Amino acid sequence: MSHMLGNERGVFFPAVVILLMVVTIFLLSITAAYQSKYQTYTALEMFYTGAAIEKIELSHRQNSQ
């Protein structure tokens, strides 16, 4: 047991590597969620922009007749 406590160097590097992997996976998952949300907002914007243009054109056609 005392040998295990005295050999901190052998435990420190794997612990740092595991922590780095956990932080990297966490940041990648947050980035993927943000990107998905941003794509959803972009799709909604395109949909509602098209719908607004159609309504304006329809209103313009009705007013010009």
Summary of the structure (lengths in Angstrom):
residues: 65
radius of gyration: 28.1
end to end distance: 92.8
largest distance: 94.0
contacts: 119
relative contact order: 0.05
helix: 94%
strand: 0%
